[in-house]
Amino acid sequence: MARKKRIGILTGGGDVPGLNSVIKSVTYRGFENGCEIVGIRRGWEGLTHVDLDDPASRKRYVVDLDRENTRTIDRSGGTVLHSTRTNPSRMKKLPAHLKDADLPSETGPKGTTWDLTPQVLRNLERLGLDFLLAIGGDDTLSYAAKLDGLGVKVIAIPKTMDNDVQHTEYCIGFSTAITRAIDAIDRQRTTVGSHERIGIFRIFGRDAGFSALYTAHVTSNRCVIPEYKVKLEKLIDLLLTEKRENPSGYALVILSEGAEWDGYTVQEYGEPDPYGHRKKASVAEVLADEIKRRTGEETIVSDLTYDLRSGDPDFIDKLIASTYGTMALDAVLAGETGLMSAIVNGCFELVPIPDPGLGPRKVDVATMYNTDRYRPIYADKRGLPVFLNRVAIPGFRPSWSPSQGGAAVRAAEPARVGAPVAAARLAPGRRKPAAGKGKGRKRR
């Protein structure tokens, strides 16, 4: 009898709503197909710090997943596997059981760092994992790309509220973050309006402005994004004009945390994290001070950051997260590796894991940001994918074409590869499904 496939799964970086939906869908479909699913706790730390000869350490970092212990996890946010921002390639401190290990190291002005990749490879082998599913943003997936280059069978699943992972139009957590931001801004309109002030909202977006731009799009506000340096005097004038013309006497603006303007660059502080990122000073507070100094106008500053990643996922994130998970499992069953679940041209697709050298995906200013009004571009959306942007992947050929009606070249119904995001496609010119379709089918 053939040995069951053993599949490891981990979540790295910041948590977002929808991660548990991925874990559950992988576990359920894995069991349906005779696979064993192994949860790696605390992200990449689970593969750098685990001592497989120590039962307590093994219990801390490794958990067998099944239908029973994942049955209800998709009903809440966060990640049952927990998470850390661990970079195995640049560890500043070794686990106690590896203090005498012979590992690659590099010493510089700020001390010594170790590359624990050899230990990660040993642990993957000792755990008997045939495949590894890595769920994360550009930092977590950069290490997944490294393992892929070393021959490890890896499938990636993108998640980040910033929605800035290359090769996909959507990352898990983005929709819920925008939904939370809309709710917070709409609630705070009453306070900002009651005091007739300018409301300044700071939102996640270290390198890319998708979160600020899409929040501004659906709340009809101005925004400042990292991809375009606005002119401060013009921004303030636009806000003051809007405030004067608003019957309620207020105006709002949404800033990405990495937003800049002529004469101001992002200020950073503190020690860098394992991937080299330092904390950013609040650009919202800086703008508030500038408005007060230049005009005497009062402002209200609100930081919409960690609250956006908390709580349960919305419908979009549940749908996409569970679909990304089943697509990843389908890739495993087909023996494929080095791929990432994604949305391309509005359709579910499996694409190559992005090259870390590409950096974060950026907003296309020319088609998405009005540089005169400092607002999203609302016109000319016909024919765009549902999330209003397209990704270009050099050399990549989609597995479907419109003439196929969304059918995947690789076939296999469960994969949903090539299916539109809504998981159904009407035939051209048809307003509703043909009569009788779907009747008599058994319920699943």
N, C-alpha and C positions, 0 to 999 in steps of 0.2 A: 504494500500500500504506500502511495506517495506521501512524503512528509508534508504536513500543512505549511502553507506560507506564513511566516511570522512578520508582522508589519508593526514597526514602531511609529508613534505619533507624538509630537511635542508642540507646545505653543511658546513662542519667544517674544520678548519686548513687552510693550504696554498691552494691557488687556483691552478688548473691545467687545461689545455685545455681538453674539453670533458664534463665538468660538466653540461653545458647547454643542451647537447644532452640527458643526463639522465633525466633532469627536463622536457624537452619537451616530451620524449617518455613516461614517467610516466603520464604526463598530458593528452596526446592524447589517450593513451590506457585506462586511467581511465575514460575519458569522454565517450569512446566507450562502457564502461561497467557500466555506470550509477553511477560513483563515483564522489565525490567532492574532489578536490585537494587543500590543504592549504599549501602555502609556508611559512616557518619559516625563517625570515631574520637574518643574522649575526650568523649563527650556533647555538651552545648551548646557546649563550647569548640571543637569541630570546625567550628561555623558562625560563631563569633565571631573565631577566630584564624587560620583558613585564609586564605592568600594564593593565590588561584587562578592568579595570574600567575607564581608561583614553583613550579617543578616539585618542589623538595624539600618545600615546605610542603604542596603538594597530596598528595604521597606520604605525608606524616605523618598527614594528617587524612581522606583520602578513599580508599576501597578498593572496587573492584568485586567483588561477591560472586557466586559461581556454585556449582553443585553440587559441583564438585571441591574448592574451598577451604573448603566448609562441611560436607563429607561426614562428618567424625568429630568435629566440635566439640561435639556434644551429649553426648559421652561424658565430659565434664569440666565442672567448675564455673567460676565467674568469667564474664568476658565477653571474647570475642576482639576486640571493638571497643573495649575499655578504657573507662574512665569517669572523670568528674571531677564535683565539686560546683560547677558554673559557673552563675551567674545572669546571663544577658545583659542584663537590665534594670538591674543594679546592679554594673557592673564598676569595681573600684578602680584598675585599671591597664590601659592600652591596649596592644594588640600593637604592635610596632615599626612595622609598615607602615601603621598607622592613627593614628600620633601627631599628624599634622597634619590629620586628617579632621574635618569639621564634624559632630559628633554631639551629641545632646541630653545635657546634663550637669546635675548638681545639686551644689551646694557647701554643706556643713554643718559643724558643729563638728569632725567627725572626718575632714574632707577632702572631696575631689571624687569623685563616682561618675558613670559614663557609661552611657547606655542604648544598647547596640549592636544593638537591634532593627532599625534601618534596614540595618545591615550584614548581619545574618542574612537579611533579606528579599532583599537583593542576591545573596547567595551561593546561596540556594535557587533564584533565577531563573537565575543563571549555570550552576548545575549541571543545570538543566533538569529539576528534580524535580517530578513531577505530584502526588505525595503524600509525606507524611512520617509515619513510624511512630516514636513516642516511647515508650520503655520506661522507666518510673521510678516513684518514689514521689510523695508529694503535692507535694514541691518541684519536681521535674522536670516533673510534669504540670501544675503551675500555669503554667509558661511555655508549655507546649503549648496550654493554654486561651487564653493571650494571643494566640498565633499564630492559633488558630482564630478568635478575635474579629476578627483583621485580615484574614481571608479566605484564609489558608493552609489547604490541605486536609490535615487532621491526623487520625490515628487513634492513640489512646493504649492502652497495655498496662500494667496496674498491677503493680508489684513492690515489696515491702518485707517484711522480717521482722516488722515491727510490725503488719502486716495492717490498717492504719488508713486506707487510701484510701477516700474516700467512693464510694457507688454500687456497691460490690461486697462480697460476703461472703468473697472470697478474693483474696490478692495472692501472686504468685510469690515463692517463698523461704520462706514461712511454715511449711509442713510440714517441710521439711528442718531449719529452725532448731529447731523443737520436737523433732524426732527427735534432733538433736545434743544438745539440753539434757537430754532424758530419759537419754541414754547417759551424759553427764557426771555427772548427779546420782546415777544408780544406781551408777556406779563409786565416787563419793566417799562413798557411804553406809558403805563399809567403814572408811574413815579416820575419819569423824565418829563412827561407832558404836564403833570401837576405843578412841577417846579420851573417849567419853561426853560429847560436847559438843553445842552447838546449831549446826547448819550453816545459813549464810546465803548464799543465791545471788542475785546481781544479774544481771538479764537486760535485753535491749533493751526499750524502751518509753518513749520520751520523753514522749508525750502520751496514749498509750492502753495499756491493760493486757492486750491479747489474748495476747501472748507469755507473760507470767507466768501468766495465768489458765489457758490451755490446758496449759501445762507442769504446773501444779499439779493440773489435772484428771486427767491421765494418770499422775502420780506419787503421787497421793493426799496432797498436802501443802497447807499454808496458803500464802496469797499476799497481797501488798499491791499495789494497783494505783493509778494516778494518779486514777482517777475517784472514789475514796472515801477520805477521811481516816480512818484507824483511830485507836483510842485506844491509846496506847503501853502504858499500864499493863495493859490488857486483853490486848493482843497478847503481852506478855512472860509474863503469867500463863498464857495458853493454851499457850505453848511449854514453860514449866516443867512444867505438868501433863502434857502429852504426853510429855515427857522422863521424868518419874517413872513413868508408866504403860507406857512402852515397855520390854519385856524387855531390849532392847539398850542402853537408857539414853541415847537421843539424840532430837533433834527437828530438823525442817527447815522452813525458810520461804523462799519465793521472792519477790523484790522487783523490780518494774519500776524502771528507772532514774529514772523520774519520780514514784515513790511518795512519799507524805507522810503525816504523822500530826499529830494535834492538837499544836500547839506547834512543829512543824518544817515548814519549806518547803524546796523544792529549792534547793540552793546551786549557783551557776554560776560559772565562771571562764574566763579567756582571751578572745581576740578572737572576735567572732561570725563564723560562716561566711557565704558569699555569700547565704544566705537568712535570716540573722539569728539563727541558733541558736548558743548558747554551750555549751561542754562542761559536763556536770553532775558535781559532786562525788559520790563513791561513797556512796549512801544505805546500802549494806550496811555500810560501815565505821562510819558514824554509829550505826546500830542496834547493831552489835557493842559500841561504846563505851558506849551507854546500858545494854545488858544487863549488861555488866561493872560499871558504876558502881552500878547499882541492886540487883544480885543477887549479884555476885561470880562468876557463871557464865562459864566459858570458851566461846569460840565459834571457828568456822572460817569464814572468809569466802572465797567463790569468785566471781570475775567471769566470767560466761558471756556474753561479748559477741562479739568478732570471730571467735572459733572457730566460732560458730554460722553464720556466713555463708560459711565456707570449705568447699572440697571439692565432691564430686559431688552432684547433686540426687537426692532419693529418687523413688520411683515417682509419688507424687502431684504433685510439682513438675514432673516430666518430662511427665506426661499433661496437666496444666493449661497449662503453658507452651507446649507444641506446639499445643494446641487454641486458646489465645488467639492464637497467631501465625496459624493458618489462618483464624480468624474475622476477624482484622484484614485479611488479604489478601482475604477474601471481600467485606468492606466496600469495599475499594478497587475491586475488580472491578465492584461494583454502583454505583460512583460516589458512595458515601456518605462523609460527613466529619463531624468533630466528635463522633465516637463513641469509646467505650472498650470493649474486651473485658472481660467481667465474669461473675460468677456471682450470680444473683438468684433467691431462693427455691430454691436448690439446683440451678438449671439454668443452662447457658451462655446468655449474652445479650449483646447490644450495647446499651449505655446511653449517655446524653450524658456527655461529659467533665465531671467535677465542677467546679463553681464554686469557685475557690480561696478565696473568702470563707467557705466552709463549714468550713474547717479540717479537722483529722484526724477520722476516724470514731472514736467512743468505745464502750467496753463499756456495754451496757445493764445497769446495776447491779441494777435491780429484778428482772430475769429471769435474770441470769447469775452474780451474786456474793452470797454469803451474808454479810450484814453483821454477823451475830451470831457466826459461827464463823470468819470470815475465810478462807473456802474457796469454791471454785466451787459453784454450785447443781447438784446431780446429778439432782434429780427433774424430772418433767414434761417429758420430751424428746420424747415421741411426737408425730409430725407435724411436727417441725422439720426444716429442710434438713440435709444431712449435716454441715455445719460449725457447727451448733447456734445459728445466729443468722440474722436476716433484715435486709435493708436496705430502707429506705423511700425511694423516689425520687418526690418530688411531681410529678404530671402525667405520669409515665411509665407506659405501658401495655405489658406484656410481649407478645412476639410469638407467644406460645403460650398454651394453656390446658389443664388436665388432661384435658378432654373430647377434645382433639385427640391425646392419647397422645404428646405431646411433639413433634408435627410443627410445624415453624416456619411462620408465616404467610407468610414470604418464601420458603418452600420451599427449594430448593437443598440437597441432602444434604451436600456437603462442609462447609458452614458450621457445622454442629452447633448452630446457634442454636436455643434452646429445648430442646435435649437435656439430660437429667440429667447430673450430673458423671460417673457411671459409663458414660455414652454408650450406655446401653440402658435400656429401660423395659418392665417386664412389664405385661401387661394386668391390670386389676383382677381379683382372685381367682385369678390364674394363678400357680402356683408354679414353672413351668418353661416354656421356649419350646414352642410347639406342635410336634408331631412333623413332621419333614420340612422345617421352616423352614431356609432357608440351604443346603440340599443342592444340589449341582450348580453352585454359583456359582464363577466363575473367581477364582483367587487374584490379589491386586493386587500 
